[in-house]
């Protein structure tokens, strides 16, 4: 499924996941409130709440009632492991097929890697 045709809550989830993996949010850091993140992203607060709920269900964020949501300990490591497995299971087979189909080799790929 093309990335932009996925449900909005999954795209928001990806943005939060990227921020955690990139170290912008580290273990113990507060996440923006649902309303603040919704305003920043131009999204419905209920959609943001659904994205946050998916992280809570996975134990990647913890909610402190009346205080906010925080990145759970080991969240980046756990998220990296699950995202890596998802990439290898879902995206890599298509990428590998394209590499074979176009007869690309490692030198071609390394010469054109994004900076």
C-alpha positions in Angstrom: 0.0 0.0 0.0 1.5 3.4 -0.9 2.6 5.3 2.1 0.3 8.3 1.5 -2.9 6.2 1.1 -2.5 4.7 4.6 -4.9 5.9 7.4 -3.9 9.2 8.9 -3.4 7.7 12.4 -0.8 5.3 11.0 1.0 8.3 9.3 0.9 10.1 12.6 2.2 7.0 14.3 5.1 6.9 11.9 6.0 10.5 12.6 6.1 9.8 16.3 8.0 6.6 15.8 10.6 8.4 13.7 11.0 11.1 16.4 11.6 8.3 19.0 14.0 6.4 16.7 15.9 9.6 15.8 16.3 10.5 19.5 14.1 13.6 19.4 12.1 11.9 22.1 14.0 9.7 24.5 13.0 7.4 27.4 11.2 9.5 30.0 10.6 12.5 27.7 7.1 13.9 27.5 5.2 13.6 24.2 3.2 16.6 23.0 -0.3 16.6 24.3 -2.9 15.2 21.9 -4.3 18.7 21.2 -0.8 20.2 20.6 0.3 17.4 18.3 -3.1 17.6 16.4 -2.6 21.3 15.9 1.0 20.9 14.8 0.0 18.2 12.3 -3.3 19.6 11.2 -5.1 16.5 12.3 -8.2 15.7 14.3 -7.4 15.2 18.1 -9.3 11.9 18.0 -7.0 10.6 15.2 -3.9 11.6 17.3 -5.4 9.9 20.3 -5.7 6.7 18.2 -2.1 6.9 17.2 -1.0 7.5 20.8 -3.2 4.6 21.9 -1.4 2.2 19.6 1.9 3.2 21.3 0.3 2.8 24.7 -1.1 -0.7 23.7 2.5 -1.7 22.7 4.0 -0.4 26.0 6.0 2.2 24.2 4.5 5.2 26.0 3.3 5.5 29.6 0.4 7.7 30.7 0.6 9.6 34.0 -2.9 10.7 34.7 -3.1 14.5 34.9 0.6 14.9 33.9 0.8 13.6 30.3 2.3 10.8 28.1 6.0 9.9 28.3 8.3 7.7 26.3 8.7 4.3 28.1 12.0 2.9 29.1 13.6 0.9 26.2 11.0 2.2 23.8 13.5 3.1 21.1 15.1 -0.3 21.2 11.8 -2.1 21.1 10.5 0.1 18.4 13.7 -0.3 16.3 13.4 -4.1 16.6 9.8 -4.2 15.5 10.3 -1.6 12.7 13.4 -3.6 11.5 11.4 -6.8 11.4 8.5 -5.1 9.6 10.9 -3.7 7.0 12.5 -7.1 6.4 9.1 -8.9 6.2 7.1 -6.3 4.2 9.3 -3.9 2.3 12.6 -5.7 1.7 11.2 -8.5 -0.5 9.8 -5.9 -3.0 13.0 -3.9 -2.9 15.1 -7.0 -3.4 12.9 -8.0 -6.4 13.4 -4.5 -7.9 17.2 -4.7 -7.4 17.3 -8.1 -9.2 14.9 -7.0 -11.9 17.1 -3.9 -12.7 20.3 -5.9 -12.3 21.7 -3.4 -9.8 24.8 -4.4 -7.8 26.1 -3.1 -4.4 28.4 -0.5 -6.0 25.3 1.0 -7.9 23.4 1.2 -4.7 26.2 2.6 -2.6 26.9 5.3 -5.3 23.3 6.5 -5.1 22.6 6.2 -1.4 20.7 9.2 0.1 22.8 11.6 2.1 
